[in-house]
Amino acid sequence: MFSPVGNSKSLSQQIEEKITEAIRNGQYLPGQKIPTEKELCEIFKVSRTAVREAIKTLAARGIIVVKKGSGAYVSEVSIQNASESLNMFFELSSNKDLILQTIKTRQLIEPIIASEAAKHRTKKHITLLQKNLEDIKKCDLLDSKTEAELDNAFHKILVSIPQNNILELLLSPIFNLMPKFKESVFAKPTDGDLLKEKEMMIIHHSNILNAIIDQNGNLASQSMKNHLATTHANYIKSQALKK
């Protein structure tokens, strides 16, 4: 099952790698208990200190779950767990270019999503998008929090249409943070006209929605590119105004 560890890395690192490899190879399945500390010490011919350090690191990485008085178990694999890890990275990141990077990521992915949404949309999806658009139109111009959430919801509906869990996983942390980004970064309009910027967003969303209704994937993709190009330009302008 396991072989004794060598000396090229720290003992805890080697133990961590071997347990991870065993899990990847299917020797231990999600929800299954791994050997106890005592058993791991005997298997690897190491002290409890090295084993405990390896277990601690594996738990921090979300690979195993330690249950007090019971032992360590392989984590249940789920989209939610993976998404939560990405969410934590985004929330804790101190990277000053994070907002710009998220916009650029959206520019790469969301046009494809819009195209796929045009192919797979149902009447239910169209109804949801139309209601969202009406809610944005009715939203008070000064209620930036609600408007940011509605704007975000429009894009989340789109990403749900292709029913691709990986896409939802990749974009979930970005969507979770976008309302905060929009409120803080775009709190003041780049050209001093809140109404103008809101009207532009509504036009862009309407163009995307109409293309999806018509099941025109190319037009939906291009409309999303235009929308996110404006988002990108507005962000650059907002940063220039701060200097």
C-alpha positions as a printed Julia matrix, in Angstrom:
243×3 Matrix{Float64}:
   0.0    0.0     0.0
   2.6    2.54    1.15
   6.39   2.31    0.98
   8.78   3.79    3.56
   9.73   7.41    2.93
  13.15   8.59    1.75
  15.23  11.66    2.55
  14.91  14.07   -0.43
  12.12  16.12    1.22
  10.94  16.63    4.78
   9.28  13.55    6.25
   5.92  15.27    6.56
   6.02  16.35    2.89
   6.81  12.83    1.75
   4.01  11.36    3.86
   1.61  13.98    2.53
   2.54  13.15   -1.08
   2.19   9.4    -0.58
  -1.24   9.71    1.06
  -2.37  12.08   -1.69
  -1.14   9.65   -4.35
  -2.99   6.78   -2.67
  -6.22   8.8    -2.68
  -5.77   9.76   -6.34
  -5.16   6.11   -7.23
  -8.43   5.11   -5.59
  -6.93   3.21   -2.66
  -9.03   5.43   -0.4
 -12.37   6.7    -1.64
 -14.28   9.86   -0.64
 -15.68   9.39    2.85
 -13.37   6.46    3.62
 -11.16   6.47    6.7
  -7.39   6.45    6.2
  -5.0    4.61    8.56
  -4.61   5.96   12.09
  -1.59   7.99   13.2
  -0.12   4.9    14.84
  -0.62   2.82   11.72
   0.92   5.52    9.5
   3.94   5.74   11.81
   4.47   2.01   11.42
   3.91   2.08    7.65
   6.31   4.97    6.99
   8.77   4.19    9.82
   8.54   7.76   11.14
   7.6    9.6    14.31
   4.1   10.8    15.18
   5.27  14.41   14.77
   5.89  13.94   11.04
   2.58  12.11   10.57
   0.62  14.76   12.46
   2.2   17.53   10.39
   1.28  15.72    7.17
  -2.3   15.14    8.36
  -2.58  18.81    9.36
  -1.44  19.95    5.9
  -3.76  17.52    4.08
  -6.68  18.79    6.15
  -5.77  22.41    5.41
  -5.74  21.57    1.69
  -9.19  20.05    1.99
  -8.02  16.6     0.91
  -9.0   14.95    4.2
 -11.32  15.8     7.07
 -10.23  15.09   10.65
 -13.05  14.06   12.97
 -12.22  14.37   16.66
 -12.16  11.0    18.36
 -12.81   9.18   15.1
  -9.85   9.73   12.78
  -9.12  11.19    9.35
 -11.35  10.64    6.32
 -11.0   11.4     2.62
 -13.0   14.53    1.81
 -16.2   14.17   -0.16
 -15.52  15.59   -3.62
 -18.01  18.23   -4.69
 -18.26  21.34   -6.82
 -19.29  23.26   -3.72
 -16.12  22.34   -1.81
 -13.89  23.29   -4.73
 -15.77  26.53   -5.24
 -15.4   27.47   -1.57
 -11.63  27.06   -1.83
 -11.52  29.41   -4.82
 -13.79  31.85   -3.02
 -11.37  31.97   -0.09
  -8.45  32.68   -2.46
 -10.3   35.6    -4.06
 -11.4   37.03   -0.72
  -7.97  36.79    0.87
  -5.89  37.77   -2.14
  -3.93  41.01   -1.81
  -3.16  41.15   -5.54
  -3.86  44.71   -6.68
  -4.51  43.53  -10.23
  -7.15  41.02   -9.15
 -10.1   43.05  -10.44
  -8.48  43.59  -13.83
  -7.58  39.91  -14.04
 -11.15  38.87  -13.27
 -12.47  41.17  -16.0
  -9.99  39.74  -18.5
 -10.95  36.21  -17.47
 -14.59  37.04  -18.04
 -13.7   38.45  -21.48
 -12.17  35.09  -22.39
 -14.95  32.86  -21.04
 -18.28  34.67  -21.05
 -18.62  35.21  -24.83
 -18.43  31.42  -25.2
 -21.01  31.02  -22.44
 -23.34  33.47  -24.19
 -23.0   31.49  -27.41
 -23.74  28.22  -25.61
 -26.67  29.83  -23.78
 -28.19  30.75  -27.15
 -28.07  27.1   -28.19
 -29.44  25.59  -24.98
 -31.81  28.2   -23.57
 -35.37  27.24  -22.67
 -38.51  29.32  -22.18
 -37.8   29.24  -18.45
 -34.34  30.76  -18.98
 -35.76  33.49  -21.21
 -38.38  34.33  -18.58
 -35.7   34.57  -15.87
 -33.52  36.84  -18.01
 -36.44  39.06  -19.02
 -37.53  39.47  -15.38
 -33.97  40.3   -14.39
 -33.77  42.97  -17.1
 -37.07  44.5   -15.94
 -35.86  44.52  -12.33
 -32.69  46.35  -13.37
 -34.74  48.95  -15.24
 -36.93  49.5   -12.15
 -34.0   49.61   -9.71
 -33.44  53.0    -8.08
 -30.55  54.79   -9.75
 -28.88  55.44   -6.38
 -29.3   51.87   -5.11
 -25.9   50.69   -6.31
 -25.93  47.56   -4.14
 -29.14  46.14   -5.61
 -28.16  47.14   -9.14
 -24.79  45.4    -8.78
 -26.5   42.23   -7.52
 -29.02  42.27  -10.39
 -26.26  42.84  -12.95
 -24.39  39.91  -11.47
 -27.52  37.72  -11.43
 -27.98  38.24  -15.18
 -24.56  36.73  -15.85
 -25.11  33.91  -13.35
 -28.31  32.91  -15.15
 -26.35  32.75  -18.42
 -23.63  30.51  -16.99
 -26.26  28.13  -15.59
 -27.89  27.55  -19.0
 -25.25  25.22  -20.56
 -25.4   23.08  -17.37
 -21.62  22.78  -17.21
 -20.49  22.33  -13.6
 -16.87  23.2   -14.39
 -17.83  26.56  -15.87
 -19.97  27.3   -12.82
 -17.08  26.3   -10.55
 -14.62  28.55  -12.36
 -16.88  31.58  -12.42
 -18.63  31.23   -9.07
 -15.88  32.99   -7.04
 -15.72  35.79   -9.61
 -19.48  36.27   -9.58
 -19.52  36.23   -5.78
 -17.09  39.14   -5.67
 -18.29  41.17   -8.67
 -21.04  43.06   -6.78
 -18.45  44.22   -4.23
 -16.07  45.18   -7.02
 -18.76  47.11   -8.86
 -19.87  48.95   -5.73
 -16.37  50.0    -4.73
 -14.7   50.52   -8.09
 -17.62  51.81  -10.13
 -19.3   53.71   -7.31
 -18.66  56.92   -9.24
 -19.42  56.87  -12.97
 -16.4   57.36  -15.2
 -18.07  60.16  -17.14
 -20.05  61.62  -14.23
 -23.41  60.35  -15.52
 -24.97  57.47  -13.57
 -28.05  57.32  -15.79
 -25.98  57.1   -18.96
 -23.93  54.2   -17.64
 -27.02  52.35  -16.43
 -28.72  52.82  -19.81
 -25.62  51.45  -21.54
 -25.67  48.35  -19.33
 -29.37  47.81  -20.09
 -28.71  48.13  -23.84
 -25.89  45.57  -23.61
 -27.97  43.13  -21.58
 -30.89  43.58  -23.98
 -28.66  42.85  -26.97
 -27.36  39.68  -25.32
 -30.87  38.58  -24.35
 -32.32  39.21  -27.83
 -29.54  37.19  -29.45
 -30.19  34.34  -27.01
 -33.93  34.47  -27.69
 -33.16  34.24  -31.43
 -30.69  31.42  -30.72
 -28.02  33.38  -32.56
 -24.83  32.15  -30.9
 -22.45  34.37  -32.88
 -24.41  37.52  -32.1
 -24.77  36.56  -28.43
 -21.0   36.07  -28.22
 -20.25  39.39  -29.94
 -22.77  41.22  -27.77
 -21.09  39.84  -24.65
 -17.67  40.88  -26.0
 -18.98  44.42  -26.5
 -20.46  44.46  -23.0
 -17.28  43.29  -21.28
 -15.09  45.57  -23.41
 -17.08  48.47  -21.96
 -16.66  47.04  -18.44
 -12.92  46.8   -19.03
 -12.7   50.35  -20.39
 -14.74  51.72  -17.48
 -12.46  50.04  -14.99
  -9.34  51.5   -16.61
 -10.95  54.96  -16.58
 -11.97  54.6   -12.94
  -8.38  53.78  -11.96
  -7.04  56.73  -13.95
  -9.42  59.06  -12.1
  -7.96  57.9    -8.77
  -4.44  58.97   -9.73
